[in-house]
Amino acid sequence: MNIFRLSALSAALLALAACAPSSDPAATAGDASTAAAPAEAIDAPVPDAAPADAFLAALATHCGQAFAGRIVANEPASPTPDAFEGKALVMHVRGCDDPANQLLVPFHVGDDHSRTWVLTRTDTGLRLKHDHRHEDGSPDEQTMYGGDTATAGTAVRQEFPVDQESIELFGRTGANVSTTNTWAMEIEPGQRFLYELSRPEDDVNPQGRLFQVEFDLTTPVALPPAPWGSTD
């Protein structure tokens, strides 16, 4: 009987030992690294390209709408009549067939419907091109100029330094003052949209250049005519 009791006690002690926490440092380290993995995944950085997608998505919330704008900066003052001053300025968000990859935004200046901003998603960010047409739809001598983003930007603001193709175009067409252009756009959905052109002060542009048009996104206006060259 005593032998039976001792055997039973031994078995119980062995079972308790098997259930006790391991004191093996390797096992403890392995458990800790496994537990930490989900937290590391949560803290993974957001790719730099994300602001480009957020910017396009914000602008796409206004697809099919048009908005009135006003000039908020136009320096230096032009000695000749300005093409924008005193004109009705309207942007129209259209070309929304594939808004995650491209948006078309005609910019109407009075009865001049020659301008369309073309925003395209690239592998590294966004591209802005200016599509300029004559009234018969044919391309203007200066058309499809612009540039790609050089930095990630933000969901609110994207900047587009002039690209080499545009520099060469400006050189061929006698627009050397534009070879240092940087364009920018800002979007606060339901509030405001800003289009900007800037140039630094240099030998070609001693006074630099800053042109900005701000559009009121709180109040849609009547849709303007289709831009020149449009097929829809």
C-alpha positions as semicolon CSV with decimal commas, in nm:
position;residue;x (nm);y (nm);z (nm)
1;M;0,000;0,000;0,000
2;N;0,284;0,241;0,089
3;I;0,454;0,160;-0,240
4;F;0,133;0,246;-0,428
5;R;0,101;0,581;-0,247
6;L;0,459;0,676;-0,321
7;S;0,415;0,593;-0,687
8;A;0,104;0,807;-0,710
9;L;0,279;1,096;-0,536
10;S;0,574;1,070;-0,775
11;A;0,343;1,080;-1,076
12;A;0,170;1,392;-0,944
13;L;0,501;1,571;-0,887
14;L;0,613;1,487;-1,241
15;A;0,289;1,627;-1,385
16;L;0,329;1,954;-1,194
17;A;0,685;1,990;-1,315
18;A;0,572;1,951;-1,675
19;C;0,317;2,235;-1,635
20;A;0,561;2,479;-1,471
21;P;0,686;2,784;-1,676
22;S;1,010;2,718;-1,864
23;S;1,320;2,888;-1,735
24;D;1,502;2,835;-2,070
25;P;1,619;3,185;-2,185
26;A;1,595;3,087;-2,553
27;A;1,234;2,981;-2,514
28;T;1,149;3,303;-2,328
29;A;1,314;3,515;-2,596
30;G;1,126;3,327;-2,867
31;D;0,794;3,388;-2,694
32;A;0,872;3,760;-2,655
33;S;0,963;3,806;-3,021
34;T;0,646;3,627;-3,130
35;A;0,435;3,854;-2,907
36;A;0,610;4,168;-3,035
37;A;0,553;4,092;-3,404
38;P;0,193;4,226;-3,426
39;A;0,295;4,557;-3,263
40;E;0,580;4,598;-3,510
41;A;0,344;4,537;-3,800
42;I;0,102;4,799;-3,669
43;D;0,385;5,053;-3,642
44;A;0,508;4,993;-3,999
45;P;0,561;5,327;-4,182
46;V;0,309;5,440;-4,443
47;P;0,461;5,441;-4,796
48;D;0,561;5,785;-4,927
49;A;0,325;5,742;-5,223
50;A;0,016;5,750;-5,000
51;P;-0,025;6,133;-5,002
52;A;-0,060;6,126;-5,382
53;D;-0,352;5,884;-5,356
54;A;-0,512;6,086;-5,077
55;F;-0,477;6,407;-5,281
56;L;-0,644;6,255;-5,588
57;A;-0,919;6,103;-5,375
58;A;-0,989;6,438;-5,211
59;L;-1,022;6,613;-5,547
60;A;-1,235;6,328;-5,683
61;T;-1,500;6,394;-5,416
62;H;-1,594;6,696;-5,632
63;C;-1,623;6,507;-5,961
64;G;-1,892;6,660;-6,181
65;Q;-1,892;6,992;-5,997
66;A;-1,771;7,339;-6,095
67;F;-1,651;7,621;-5,869
68;A;-1,577;7,991;-5,900
69;G;-1,233;8,126;-5,822
70;R;-1,054;8,450;-5,752
71;I;-0,697;8,566;-5,789
72;V;-0,526;8,586;-5,448
73;A;-0,171;8,653;-5,571
74;N;-0,040;8,793;-5,900
75;E;0,312;8,930;-5,857
76;P;0,483;9,118;-6,001
77;A;0,212;9,331;-6,156
78;S;0,203;9,304;-6,534
79;P;0,264;9,623;-6,735
80;T;0,026;9,487;-7,001
81;P;-0,338;9,379;-6,963
82;D;-0,348;9,053;-6,767
83;A;-0,526;8,754;-6,923
84;F;-0,692;8,664;-6,592
85;E;-0,777;8,992;-6,419
86;G;-1,145;9,088;-6,436
87;K;-1,251;8,755;-6,590
88;A;-1,484;8,490;-6,447
89;L;-1,259;8,205;-6,330
90;V;-1,418;7,859;-6,307
91;M;-1,271;7,513;-6,248
92;H;-1,468;7,202;-6,344
93;V;-1,371;6,860;-6,204
94;R;-1,442;6,610;-6,482
95;G;-1,267;6,326;-6,662
96;C;-1,346;6,102;-6,365
97;D;-1,364;5,763;-6,543
98;D;-1,062;5,636;-6,345
99;P;-1,021;5,885;-6,059
100;A;-0,756;5,683;-5,875
101;N;-0,526;5,722;-6,177
102;Q;-0,630;6,040;-6,359
103;L;-0,849;6,348;-6,325
104;L;-0,915;6,625;-6,579
105;V;-0,989;6,974;-6,451
106;P;-1,070;7,238;-6,715
107;F;-0,985;7,592;-6,605
108;H;-1,216;7,845;-6,776
109;V;-1,114;8,211;-6,801
110;G;-1,415;8,410;-6,917
111;D;-1,502;8,282;-7,265
112;D;-1,161;8,118;-7,303
113;H;-1,207;7,741;-7,266
114;S;-0,857;7,647;-7,383
115;R;-0,707;7,516;-7,059
116;T;-0,731;7,175;-6,891
117;W;-0,522;7,055;-6,598
118;V;-0,439;6,685;-6,636
119;L;-0,349;6,510;-6,310
120;T;-0,208;6,159;-6,351
121;R;-0,089;5,903;-6,095
122;T;0,266;5,781;-6,158
123;D;0,475;5,510;-5,993
124;T;0,636;5,770;-5,768
125;G;0,364;6,032;-5,716
126;L;0,164;6,266;-5,940
127;R;0,213;6,436;-6,275
128;L;0,055;6,768;-6,375
129;K;0,024;6,863;-6,741
130;H;-0,144;7,166;-6,899
131;D;-0,346;7,075;-7,207
132;H;-0,391;7,393;-7,414
133;R;-0,618;7,391;-7,722
134;H;-0,745;7,633;-7,982
135;E;-1,116;7,681;-8,029
136;D;-1,116;7,429;-8,316
137;G;-0,968;7,170;-8,080
138;S;-0,618;7,169;-8,229
139;P;-0,323;7,177;-7,983
140;D;-0,167;7,510;-7,896
141;E;0,205;7,560;-7,966
142;Q;0,260;7,544;-7,591
143;T;0,070;7,244;-7,461
144;M;0,119;6,941;-7,235
145;Y;0,382;7,115;-7,026
146;G;0,422;7,063;-6,653
147;G;0,612;6,827;-6,428
148;D;0,614;6,540;-6,179
149;T;0,619;6,564;-5,801
150;A;0,973;6,535;-5,662
151;T;0,864;6,473;-5,303
152;A;0,577;6,286;-5,140
153;G;0,392;6,608;-5,059
154;T;0,080;6,581;-4,844
155;A;-0,286;6,500;-4,885
156;V;-0,343;6,879;-4,894
157;R;-0,057;7,011;-5,111
158;Q;0,136;6,874;-5,409
159;E;0,417;7,054;-5,597
160;F;0,528;6,998;-5,956
161;P;0,871;7,130;-6,065
162;V;0,905;7,186;-6,439
163;D;1,025;6,873;-6,622
164;Q;1,294;6,854;-6,891
165;E;1,042;6,805;-7,171
166;S;0,872;7,132;-7,074
167;I;1,202;7,319;-7,042
168;E;1,285;7,221;-7,398
169;L;0,936;7,320;-7,516
170;F;0,966;7,663;-7,352
171;G;1,309;7,709;-7,509
172;R;1,174;7,632;-7,858
173;T;0,878;7,864;-7,821
174;G;1,055;8,166;-7,672
175;A;0,919;8,123;-7,319
176;N;1,250;8,105;-7,134
177;V;1,098;8,282;-6,833
178;S;0,904;7,962;-6,766
179;T;1,201;7,724;-6,752
180;T;1,216;7,749;-6,371
181;N;0,843;7,710;-6,309
182;T;0,703;7,517;-6,017
183;W;0,330;7,454;-6,009
184;A;0,138;7,357;-5,698
185;M;-0,213;7,257;-5,603
186;E;-0,389;7,249;-5,266
187;I;-0,718;7,081;-5,177
188;E;-0,935;7,098;-4,867
189;P;-1,251;6,908;-4,968
190;G;-1,566;7,111;-4,925
191;Q;-1,361;7,421;-4,847
192;R;-1,101;7,540;-5,099
193;F;-0,881;7,449;-5,397
194;L;-0,569;7,644;-5,489
195;Y;-0,373;7,655;-5,815
196;E;-0,028;7,812;-5,797
197;L;0,255;7,903;-6,032
198;S;0,584;8,026;-5,888
199;R;0,931;8,114;-6,016
200;P;1,239;8,202;-5,810
201;E;1,421;8,531;-5,849
202;D;1,706;8,489;-6,098
203;D;1,869;8,660;-6,399
204;V;1,573;8,571;-6,624
205;N;1,311;8,660;-6,360
206;P;1,466;8,936;-6,145
207;Q;1,142;8,979;-5,951
208;G;1,039;8,616;-5,944
209;R;0,676;8,520;-6,000
210;L;0,380;8,415;-5,785
211;F;0,036;8,353;-5,930
212;Q;-0,243;8,192;-5,725
213;V;-0,610;8,131;-5,791
214;E;-0,828;8,007;-5,505
215;F;-1,161;7,836;-5,566
216;D;-1,451;7,825;-5,320
217;L;-1,555;7,459;-5,284
218;T;-1,841;7,539;-5,049
219;T;-2,070;7,657;-5,329
220;P;-2,089;7,479;-5,667
221;V;-2,175;7,696;-5,968
222;A;-2,340;7,624;-6,303
223;L;-2,136;7,392;-6,523
224;P;-1,934;7,571;-6,792
225;P;-1,915;7,453;-7,155
226;A;-1,688;7,161;-7,237
227;P;-1,325;7,265;-7,284
228;W;-1,201;7,314;-7,637
229;G;-1,089;6,987;-7,787
230;S;-1,313;6,775;-7,564
231;T;-1,500;6,488;-7,729
232;D;-1,775;6,461;-7,468
